[in-house]
């Protein structure tokens, strides 16, 4: 029979009628509050980072394959041949094997490597081209970057954000004159689906003009992209730039699993590409926005640390009060031969009981709030500032379990400190203590 556990159960049953009842309830509420805040904050931050990342990747792909020019910019792209050994067969690439250093508690072990496979391969590959222009309507002038897409374009992402109209029509015989513009551009130009306008271009010191018909209006919420970009038939851009039909600016590659991004980019560059082409991840191409997203990790760590401190302080305070309240019981147990560790176990079991109640209510409230936000979209955001209209929530059960285990382990570890007070209590004085 586990005597400390048996006594702890009895103390817990009678403790509800003692003067420490309020302190215990405060400790339970503090732990519940800490756990619920940790669950909600981690779910919101994870959802926010993933939603923004998915929008960027959906618009640009995960990996860009372009000419190997170290001085290139987004718009300073040289034509490359569309006919390549890797196109379009790269989208059948299965998971690849790579070597990774052994790690122990986050530290790499020197000269120790192990073979691993990526979580997935390549899902899709498509061609693209870019060129800047100026839109002119009856009432406004607007700068724009035209992104040319072909019949291999994956519409799965953009279909979710197409508010009006349809996908681009791409006739077989000639370049289509359709254009997809953002809601932001449409509002500034005061145009709608079906309207026509002129786009002016400058190429080889000559001014060119082309007429386009608005075929659709989209809104991704990414203001930087919505404000600048419009989609057209890639053959229009090829004609404007004087390129051959077989020439494109590059290839956009979509991977199955974002965790494999860097590994697959390096593998594609080394194993699949000719020497004149270069593979670059979108994180490398647009580092500023991903650095901004990585700053959210610091906020998450600060919140977790603060909430853990709140829970620990309240639990330590509650345990100290419980020990002082039961000083007489401690003296009696010592008088009949119970060791200090056995008595300390009683209060640690009691602390674990209080902690378990706090974790239960914290999980109930935290998960409940996340589910409410997921289904009812209670918390809204300014899309101009946060790129999202609704606060996203990504509830991961493994993360929730990890937070519970972390809270339980760290709190119980700190509860060992006040339990040392038991060893300082003398039986004779304790029995006389009132």
Buried (B, 14 or more C-beta within 10 A) or exposed (E): EEEBBEBBBEBBEEBEEBEBEEBBBEBBBBBBBBBBBBBBBBBBBBBBBBBBBEBBBBBBBBBBBBBBEEEBEEEEBBBBEBEBEBBBEBBEBEBBEBEEEEEEEEEEEEEEEEEEEBBBBBBBBBBBBBBBBBBBBEEEEBEBBBBBBBEBBBEEBBEEBBEBBEBBEBEEEEBBBBBBBBBBBBEBBEBEBEBEBEBEBEEEEEEBEBEBBBBBBBBBBBBEBBBBBBBBBBBBBBBBBEBEEEBBBBBBBBBBBBEBBEBBBEBBBEEBBEEEBBBBBBBBBBEEBBEEBEEBEEEBEEBBEEBBEBBBEBBBBBBBBBBEBBBBBBBBBBEEEBEBEBBBBBBBBBBBBBBBBBBBBBBEBBBEBBEEBBEEEEEEBEBEEBBBBBBBBBBBEEBBEEBBEEBBEBBBEBBEEBBEBBEEBEBEEBBEEE
